[in-house]
């Protein structure tokens, strides 16, 4: 008999329409993202250039840059009262230590939730139109369409018809329960009702958004099912945080690849001295090269039922991939009650070192030791990680060479949790407005 692992989940509400998702409706009657409303609608449009990786300093400084437009639109939705709380009022601090974990106190984020049974032993599950999905979101939560303009320059229109003729539109919408300034959702081909699974096209779109943003402080993240994705409708998350993530500062160990493998320009490293084992993909002759390698790795993971998280960093030039097992341990009763009581679900942002805490006592006592203890439970064992890495390499067409592995700067330093008292960050230090 098949054993079904479930844990009682109360996912954070990401849309103001999520609580009403199960209510029967006689027609729509509200400007939504479904087939009933969206095709005939007009929405703002951000059309990115054909090669967003090619940007000048003038592009990045322009008031028409993606980040400036996104944050302006996001603040407009805040002024309209569409968010469930003011995330900019949440206390935030950098925890002293070797890596500088970022802690935020967000006591209200878990209060308004919609109970559900979340199956954690399946990284792929079919899309269920009866459950909440992003076609039920109101258009006022959408910031803009995000489409390839196929030209040399990007442009923004305050109102435009649904422009994509060969695919359903990509949209960027607010997360009404944000964990940081500018927290949004990138929803590829929203009307196609894709389940939460990576494919090469959608992953390339996420890299194009990171490259178009052209800011090291604007990052995208992805959570698979079983790795704390809360909605089974394909989406990436993104937000703006003006400090380095701890994982971005961690040492890496470059894995030598064969000459043939190196032709695409992608390099692969292992994280060293970090509580969660992971792979780092960088470079690529084009964004397509990097997207194809990483999406192949993700496809193997989800097809073989290995939950994972992805961080897209450094303007789309550096990708962190974390196979993880926390939800499985939780379902099997292998996580301590002390960690469960924190109510922290270690998804991509937490794994990357930005930890949202729900209780003031946890926030005030936060240390590198406590952060390390939580994240260490997420990681695969060394033996299992190496096994998964070998399968990922095979799936992505990566061949490891016999050369000695390259030691990166700082690898010889052993990063152990530093038991020091946290220092408060001055108000406004972390958020650029």
TAFEN-V226892 format. One record per run of one state. SS is the DSSP state (h for helix, s for strand, l for the rest). FROM is the first residue (numbers start at 1). TO is the last residue. If there is no record, write none. Layout:
# TAFEN-V226892
ss: <SS	SS>
from: <FROM	FROM>
to: <TO	TO>
This chain:
# TAFEN-V226892
ss: <l	s	l	s	l	h	l	s	l	h	l	s	l	h	l	h	l	h	l	s	l	s	l	s	l	s	l	h	l	s	h	s	l	s	l	s	l	s	l	h	l	h	l	s	l	s	l	h	l	s	l	s	l	h	l	s	l	s	l	h	l	s	h	l	s	l	h	l	h	l	h	l	s	l	h	l	h	l	s	l	h	l	s	l	s	l>
from: <1	6	10	12	13	18	21	32	33	38	41	42	49	57	62	66	80	87	90	91	95	102	106	113	114	116	120	134	137	138	139	142	149	155	162	171	175	184	188	190	193	200	214	218	224	236	241	246	250	251	256	257	258	261	265	266	273	279	284	287	304	308	314	317	318	325	326	332	337	342	348	353	354	358	360	365	368	377	379	380	382	397	400	401	406	408>
to: <5	9	11	12	17	20	31	32	37	40	41	48	56	61	65	79	86	89	90	94	101	105	112	113	115	119	133	136	137	138	141	148	154	161	170	174	183	187	189	192	199	213	217	223	235	240	245	249	250	255	256	257	260	264	265	272	278	283	286	303	307	313	316	317	324	325	331	336	341	347	352	353	357	359	364	367	376	378	379	381	396	399	400	405	407	433>
